[in-house]
Each structure stands twice: as C-alpha cells, then as structure tokens.
C-alpha cells in the first residue's frame, strides 16, 4: 500500500471511530494509535497499517493477542476488514506501548480525530508527536504483568474449554481459534519477557 493511501486509511479509521462511538453508548472505544512501518519508515510503501485500539475494559479481560467479543463488533463498525489493517486491542487503563508497539502515535480519542497527528503523518513529520519510549524498569514491569494476565487467561480457557456456555461466548470466533490466539499472545509475551 502506498504511503498516501495508508494515511488516508488512517483518516478513515479515525472518522469511523467517532461514528462508532456516537452510534452506541456501549462501545468501550477510548483511543486509536498507529504504530509500525507507517511511522518507522515514513513515505515508504507498507504492507498494511498497524492500529492499536484502546478499550475501556479491565486489563484482565483484554490479554495480549486476544480479540475481545466487542472487537468483532468494532471491526465491523470500523470496516477494518475492507483494507489491509492489522489491529491489536489494548486496555485503556495501561500504556498502549509494549514489546511490539513502539512509540505509537494517537490518531483518535473520544474528543475526535487528532487532526494535528494525521496532518503530520501526511507530511511525514510525525516523529515529534510519537509517545516516548517507557523507562526500562516500567517496560519490564508491564511485560511481567501482561505475561501473568495472559497465563491466567490461558488457564481459564483450558479450564472452561468444554463448558457449553463458554463455547458460545467468544463472539464471531470458534473456541479453538480463541484458544489459539490466547496461546500465541502468551508465547509472544513469554519470548519478550525472557529476552
């Protein structure tokens, strides 16, 4: 995808976030951040845009790598599957940055699209607006906390995997797919914690 197309897609996502929030009070969307190649190599083509969506949900309900049931609804509302968009879900009460999301740029909040950030992206001058790298001890503490939560979530899935009520709960996903994403997220955090 060309860089200009990626920036237009991010503008569309920011506008869609506002419309989704206005459509229902039940939408826990708090912010949207771009990260990855669009920021790290401005002006270059990218395979996809990487967007982290911060949700007003308890962190234990939103372990790394797992799409919550509301994520499926939001993906539809934001038309995320109509273009190459890689999405991740983050709890709004925690820093959005982690082992994968480095120095993200907020493009939307509940106040609306961040026009300054989107304009800076369009002009390939967004570096000064990106979030700072967390201190090493803060990043390590966050990785350890998220690792513990991902392990607890994985154990919960194992313990309830054959429960008929749980098997209907992950909206839009088969239970084995939900389990696979939970395992993948846990192992990714495991690798990040041990390196």
C-alpha positions in Angstrom: 0.0 0.0 0.0 1.3 3.4 -0.9 2.1 5.8 2.0 -0.5 8.3 1.0 -3.1 5.5 0.8 -2.1 4.4 4.3 -2.6 7.9 5.7 -6.0 8.2 4.0 -6.9 4.8 5.5 -5.9 6.1 9.0 -8.0 9.2 8.5 -11.0 7.0 7.6 -10.4 4.8 10.7 -10.3 7.9 12.9 -13.6 9.2 11.4 -15.2 5.8 11.8 -14.2 5.7 15.4 -16.2 8.9 16.1 -19.2 7.5 14.2 -19.0 4.2 16.1 -18.8 6.0 19.5 -21.7 8.2 18.6 -23.8 5.2 17.4 -23.8 3.4 20.8 -23.1 4.2 24.4 -22.0 0.5 24.8 -18.9 0.9 22.7 -15.8 0.9 25.0 -13.5 2.6 22.5 -11.2 5.1 24.1 -8.4 5.8 21.6 -6.7 4.6 18.5 -3.0 4.6 17.8 -0.9 3.9 14.7 2.4 2.1 15.0 4.8 0.2 12.9 6.2 0.8 9.4 4.0 3.8 8.6 5.7 5.6 11.5 9.1 4.0 11.3 9.6 4.5 7.6 7.5 7.5 6.6 6.9 7.9 2.9 7.6 4.2 2.1 5.0 1.7 1.0 3.6 -0.6 3.7 2.0 -4.0 3.5 -0.7 -2.8 6.0 -1.4 -0.2 8.6 -1.0 -1.2 12.2 -3.5 0.2 14.6 -3.8 -0.3 18.4 -7.3 0.3 19.7 -7.5 1.2 23.4 -10.7 -0.1 25.0 -12.2 0.9 28.4 -12.1 -2.6 29.7 -10.4 -4.2 32.7 -6.9 -5.4 31.6 -7.6 -8.9 32.8 -10.4 -9.1 30.2 -8.1 -8.0 27.4 -4.9 -10.1 27.5 -2.4 -9.5 24.7 -3.2 -11.2 21.4 -6.9 -11.8 22.1 -9.7 -10.1 20.4 -12.5 -9.5 22.9 -16.1 -10.1 21.8 -16.6 -6.4 21.3 -13.6 -6.4 19.0 -15.5 -8.3 16.4 -18.3 -5.7 16.5 -15.8 -2.8 16.4 -14.0 -4.4 13.4 -17.3 -4.4 11.5 -18.3 -0.8 12.6 -14.8 0.5 11.6 -14.7 -1.6 8.4 -11.3 -2.9 9.4 -11.6 -5.9 7.1 -12.1 -3.9 4.0 -8.5 -2.8 3.8 -5.1 -4.1 5.0 -5.3 -3.2 8.6 -3.6 -5.2 11.4 -5.4 -4.5 14.6 -4.5 -5.1 18.3 -6.6 -4.4 21.4 -5.2 -2.7 24.4 -6.7 -1.8 27.8 -7.2 2.0 28.1 -6.0 2.0 31.7 -2.5 0.9 30.7 0.2 2.3 28.4 -0.5 1.4 24.8 3.2 0.7 24.1 4.6 -2.7 24.6 7.2 -5.1 23.1 5.5 -4.8 19.7 4.0 -1.3 19.8 7.0 1.1 19.9 6.5 4.8 20.1 2.9 4.9 18.8 1.0 8.0 17.6 -2.5 8.7 18.8 -4.8 9.4 15.8 -8.1 9.4 17.6 -9.6 9.9 21.1 -13.1 10.3 22.4 -12.6 14.0 21.6 -12.4 13.0 17.9 -9.7 12.6 15.2 -6.3 14.0 16.1 -6.0 16.3 13.1 -2.5 17.5 14.1 -1.2 13.9 14.2 -3.0 13.0 10.9 -1.7 16.1 9.2 1.9 15.5 10.5 1.6 11.9 9.1 0.5 13.2 5.7 3.6 15.5 5.6 5.9 12.7 7.0 6.7 14.9 10.1 5.0 12.9 12.9 8.2 11.9 14.8 7.9 14.6 17.4 4.3 13.6 18.2 5.0 10.0 18.9 4.9 8.7 22.5 8.2 8.4 24.3 9.8 5.0 25.0 9.0 3.9 28.5 11.8 3.6 31.1 13.3 0.1 31.1 12.0 -0.7 34.5 8.5 0.4 33.6 8.5 -1.7 30.4 9.8 -4.7 32.2 7.1 -4.4 34.9 4.4 -4.0 32.3 5.7 -7.1 30.4 5.7 -9.2 33.6 2.1 -8.0 34.5 0.8 -8.7 31.0 2.6 -12.1 31.0 0.9 -13.1 34.2 -2.5 -12.0 32.9 -2.1 -13.9 29.7 -1.1 -17.0 31.6 -4.2 -16.6 33.8 -6.4 -16.2 30.8 -4.9 -19.2 29.1 -5.6 -21.3 32.2 -9.1 -20.0 32.3 -9.7 -21.1 28.7 -8.2 -24.5 29.4 -10.5 -25.0 32.4 -13.6 -23.9 30.6 -12.9 -25.1 27.1 -15.6 -27.9 27.2 -18.1 -25.7 29.0 -21.1 -25.2 26.6 -21.8 -21.7 27.9 -18.2 -20.6 27.3 -18.1 -22.2 23.8 -20.8 -19.8 22.7 -19.2 -16.7 24.3 -16.3 -15.6 22.0 -18.5 -13.7 19.5 -17.6 -14.3 15.9 -14.8 -16.8 16.8 -14.6 -20.5 17.2 -13.4 -21.6 20.6 -10.3 -23.3 19.1 -9.4 -20.0 17.3 -9.9 -18.0 20.6 -7.6 -20.5 22.4 -5.0 -20.3 19.6 -4.8 -16.5 19.8 -4.6 -16.7 23.6 -1.7 -19.2 23.3 0.0 -17.2 20.6 -0.2 -13.9 22.7 1.1 -15.7 25.8 4.1 -17.2 23.9 4.9 -13.8 22.3 4.9 -12.3 25.8 7.0 -15.2 27.1 9.6 -14.6 24.4 9.6 -10.8 25.1 9.9 -11.4 28.9 12.9 -13.8 28.5 14.9 -11.6 26.1 
